[in-house]
């Protein structure tokens, strides 16, 4: 990431501190189109299971039964028996929440890259006093990013012109009339993109390096509103086609008002219309734009140069063609610029050195904003229903799910989309109460057997994480979102982005009521392939945010993943149905309309091995763990009488791997020269104070510290990176000695062997 600093040397360029972003795999727009129109190809359906009343009694046993089939799809849907209807127990009148704001096209990784590119283009032209205008062709905004990339791929502007490839360029961009569209694309590229391309090629070069000869310094006084005929002019106005707007450009969409430099883009003419938008509709609306012309302040100034000299050629002649940079006050002939100008830019103007310093700055990390108001369920529902009915121009219950799905993916892929959704996500049941019955629901109704049966029901999401056969039941802490359910209040198009669960655990989601929730899932076995395609498709985003997939703020069209042979499956979850996601399965989706869901994590014993694999993966990413995996395993060993023989067998295998690692690494520590050791009960320390300072792993079995700073800890993988002090100053901290492990192994092994004895 580049570091912003004051430019002390006039010709200094702020070099980015990170390595150059690698090139990714570019996706031709035509690959997502048919006959010039966007089309979303629906992925195959995930499996749906309907357990009998007997099978439904034990959720973990039933999920284990269907696992071999379901996990191959990443997600599955479970329909409870027809007589299973838990009451909805949220206090509707007092339930209030503040949703997140989701600008839909900013969620999509590919579209975000395009918007970031437009931001750079807008900066480039704005700093030279020109406002870029986004053209419209065949009734859609021209994707300047794709145009730029395709022309670059075909050899550059000159090659495309000489080899007459503009028809091919138009075809790759999905335009039907290739010949005529190609000619128009050529003119737009020549006007807006080719100068930027030439500029981009020179970003790392020292452009102006000719020594300048200075003459005698005599002050020149410039009074406000005074005119000096022979002095360089910075305020002369261009007379371009700003006043003669045509339908070839579309008007400013709402998101440009919000996005920094993007607000300086101009969209002229009649753009794509969205049903249901009005100036009074707060969600998904178009804001009216009030143009505000910035007023230049002129102050008396003293210039101690008797003449302005061009920093390129060193000449002070032709002063009427010299431009003075508003950023650094250096001067250049218009004809000496990298891209010569024939007219004086209107407004402020920056030299290429100043432009470079601005354009090379990376885009800010993306995240959601909170809404400005708090809703009750009724208020949110009224807003959500009004938005959907206006958008589709029909009653909400008549809008087909496939129509919403097609429209959703069209919106998120459009650079000029203005649709905004609000999502009440990650609402803690500890703060708001659960949608399922809990002990609080019986207050004053202790004899109500109907409520009591669902309070104790194993499919109640408050119970699943702590069932006897659930590994998470051995974690004492109430981990919100993992052991304690979260709730979600959705509206049409509100989105949950691509992610897999913490520690690659299972998750289960129940839709209490409302319109469907559409899901897409990737099998856990294809998680690495999924991550690779995401990074190859949008390397620009991962270059600035390496942990982007952990932020839950990014989606990518499933069709792009499918074209890269990543298996994708979908399902529509209706009210009263469960959706289960399996370990390491990436999943995403959106809400079809107003609804209320609840979700939690769980981990049967078959999760243990992949749980350790996840912690090792987190270590390589320096990602903080939610809990200590080693501590969890040791707790299960110490309580092995409560384990089933099968669970004990899986715990034994994991503990054995942990002991092997400890033996090898402790020997390496001893060979290094560490001689001092201390016993530490890590479980009594807060997690933040027992993390490896190198990889952020939560420590439990062992750690290393140094007398130079005893509070800093490292795991046995990274003890040499803790500090530069000699080994003799380091201290080995342990929870268990190596002699304590064999009895623990024998204890849990004996429990596991009961299965064979039986």
C-alpha positions, 0 to 999 in steps of 0.5 A: 500500500502506498504511503501518503506523505508531503511532497517536499521535492517537486518532482518526487513520486510516491512509490507504492510500498507493495509489489506490483499487482499481478495480472489476473484472468480477464472475463469477456463480458460476452461470456455472460450474455446472449444476444447482447443481453445479460443472462444468468445460467442457473446452477444445478440444484442442491439435494433436498432431504425429508427425514421421517419423524423417527429420523428427525429425532436426532439431528446430528445422527441424521446429518451424519447419515446424509453427509456422504451425499450432501457434502459433495454439494457443499450445502443441502436443504432439510424439510422437517416433518409436516407436524413440526412447527416451532412457535416464533418467540421474538418480541415483535413489538420491542424488537429493534435493529439497525441494518447494514447498507449494501450497494449491490454492484459494489458487492460483486468482485468483478464490478468492484474492480471496474468501479475502482478502474473508473475511479482512477480514470475519473481522477486522471481526467479530473486532475487535468480539469476534464470531467469524463463522460461514460458513453452508452451503446446499444442501450447500456453503459459502455464498460470502459474497464473491459474495453481497456483490457480487451484492447490491451489484450489484442495488442493495444490501440495502434495494433487494433486500429491497423489490424481492424480488430474493432469488430472483434473488440465489440464482439468480445464486449457482447455488442450485437452490431459489431461493425458499427459498435466497433467504430463507436468503441474506437472513438470512445477508447481514443478519447478517454482510454488511450491517453490514460493507457499512455500515461499508465505506461509511464507511471514508473518512469522519471518523465521530467528529468531535464535540469532547469536553468533559473534566471534572476529572481524578481518578484511579480505581484498578481492581484485578485482579478488582475489580468496579465496578458503575457503570463501563463493562464490557468483559468481559461475554459474549454468549450467542449461538448459539455453544453451539448449533451446527447443521448450517447451518455447516461446521467449520474447514477446514485452511487457516483454521488457516494464514491469519492472520485467516481462522483466526478464521472458524468453519465449523460442521456437516458440510461437503463430504467429500474422499475419502482424507483422514485425520488421518494423511495429511500431504498434503491432510489435515484438521488437528484444531483445538484451541480456545485461549481467550485469557486477558485479563491484568488489571493495576492501572491508573490512569485519570486521567478521573473519568468515561468520555465517549462520543466520539460524543455527548459524554455520560458518562451510562448508563455501563453501556452504554459500551464502552472500545476495547481498541485506543485506550482511547476510549469509546463508547455501544453505541447511538452506534456506527455499527451499534448494539449491544444486547449487550456483545461478548465478548472484546476489542472495537475501535472503528470507527476501530481496525477501519478501520485494520486492515481497510484494510491490504492483504493480503500478497503471495502466494507458495509456501512450501518444505516442511519435509522433503527427499525422495528420489524413492522417498519422494516417489513413495510419498507421491504415490501414497498421496495419490492412491489415498486421494483417489479411493479407487481404484488410481492407474492406474485414475483417469481423466484427465478425472475428475482434471481435473474434481476439480482445477478444483472444488478450486481454485474452492472457498473451503473446500477443504483440499487441499494438493499438493507440487511439486518445481519448478525443480530445476537440472540443474547441481545434480542432473544431467539426466534426459537422457544427458550426458558424465557418463553415459559415465564408464566406459562410453565405448564405449557407443554407445547412450548416446553417440547420445542424448548427441549427439541434437538432441532432448536438452534439454541440446542444443536451446538451443545448436544452431547455428541457436539464437539462445541459442547466442550467449549465453556465460552458462549461464542456468539455466532458459533454456539449462540445463534444469530438472526437475520432480517432480510429484504429483496436483494439483501446479500450474504457474501461468499464465505465459509464458517469459522474453523471450517465448522458446519452451520445450520440456518432455519427460515422462521417465516417470510419469502425464500432465501436463495443459496449457492454452495461450493463443496469443501473439497473444491474450496481451494479451487474456488479461492484460486479462481477468486484471486485470479479473476480479481487480483487487484482486490486481493492485492490490497486486501489479502484476507478479502474472503474472510471479510464477508463483503464480496460475491462473484457470479457463480457462472464465472466459477462454473466456467472455471470448473468450480462446482456450484449448487443452488437451492431456494430455502422456504419458510420452515426449512433448514439449510445445512452447510458442510465443513470448508464449504463456501456459500453465498446467497440473497433474500427474495424478500422480507424474511426472518432467519436464524443460524448457528454453527455445530461440530460433530466428531467427524469435524475434528480432523478438518478442524486441525487442518483449518487451524494450520491453515489459519496459521499460514494466513496469520488469521486469529482463531476463535478458540484454541483447537488444542485446548478443545481436544485436551478438554475432550480427553479429560472428559472422555467418559462422556464421549461415544467410542467413535468420537473417542477414536477421532479424538485419539487420532488428533491427540496423537498428531498433536503429541508427535508435533510437540515431540519434534518441536520441543527437541528443536527448541532444546537443540537451539539452546533453550534451557529454562522452562515454566509451567503455565495454565494457559486456559486462565489467560484471555485469548488475546494475551496468549497468541503467537505474535508471528502467526496469531495462533491461540496457544495452549499446550506450549509457547516460548517467551523471552526475558526481553519482553515476557508478554510476547509469545510465539508458538513452537513453529516460530520461536526463532522469529520472536526476537533477536535475543540469544536462545539462553534468554528464551523461556519454554512455557508448557501446559503438559510435559511430554510424560503426561501425554502417554497416559492421556493417549491410553485413556482415550484409546481405551474409550475408543476400543469399547466400540470393538468390545461391544 
